[in-house]
């Protein structure tokens, strides 16, 4: 009998594109480099019409389905998730027969994708639950406490996902503790794989000359602009900086898009900030590096709530990798990530956030020292190169278990 263990992996990612989702891309390509055959199913949005429904990127087979229309409401989310599950399941049947898979690796949200994994577990497939986001807490951060039944359903789906999975991947210690407490799964079934930056892709380059001329101090924000990302807190802090602290020697560049992008642009105009902020929208990687290289201070304005307090935001690790000092609200996981590379404002206190920015504006030596602390931390602990071994350990555990089971069965059938 052949004792080799097949290494075919199917990843499902419903809320982002491939290869644009950095974490999914890093995990997929790392598995390919380790000898695994990886397929990814993800959405394709209308504005990305040039993306084919199937292609191979850096050894990863990518299969795409038309994304549902986005409707920002509870019922819109429900419809979108139902459509997504059906579309992904149909594509997964195609992948099952060509090229096939032995492990199904689900990147949440939504946790409802677990029903697809449950079906394949009946066929003997292994299930890895990659816990990107706390869906119940994210839902509460967006919609408040108006829909308690929906919140309870999301908690149940998270518990089902964790308990059904053969292994759970967490992004940090806070998620791991909650998985143990809320879902009752043993710590040995959970592996922490942090969302580390790729240092070869995040490196200082020559500053952007046009941006550099805008002001003495450039403030940079990079990331999504959703309801829980705190861009509104940042804009109000900038207003404090101008009108309460009498500082006008700065310019703020906000890089990225999201559901709240138009709303945030309108808010900046209402607050009288048009001469001090620039919403770039989505930019190519080369532009991102130039703008971040130009920034003197980077900001992470996520407010304190049950979701943000436990989550690690990729912008923090990107700022650190670029050697930038950070101003952030004092959230538990922000401190774990940045440590002494950031100044921490009192949670949700916009005036204190402005004061911390002003202090860094006046202390260039401290800015440089904080940036060096962050870059060293990225190189010695946080970068993706340090996370790969944790990811591979999850899959090696399957290989070891399957090989051990085979040897045990062989011993049992040998005559005494």
Secondary structure, 3 states (H helix, E strand, C coil): CCCCCCCEEEEEECCCCCCCCHHHHHHHHHHHHCCCEEEEEEEECHHHCCCCCEEEECCEEEEEEECCCCCCCHHHHHHHHHHHHHHHHHHHHHHHHCCCCCEEEEECCCHHHHHHHHHHHHCCCEEEEEECCCHHHHHHHHHCCCCHHHHHHHHHHHHHHHHHCCEEEECCHHHHHHHHHHHCCCHHHEEECCCCCCCCCCCCCCCCHHHHCCCCEEEEEECCCCCCCCHHHHHHHHHHHHHCCCCCCEEEEEEECCCCHHHHHHHHHHCCCCCCEEEEECCCHHHHHHHHHHCCEEEECCCCCCCHHHCCCHHHHHHHHCCCEEEEECCHHHHHHHHHHEEEECCCCHHHHHHHHHHHHCCHHHHHHHHHHHHHHHHHHHCHHHCHHHHHHHHHHHHHHHHHHHHHHHHHHCCC
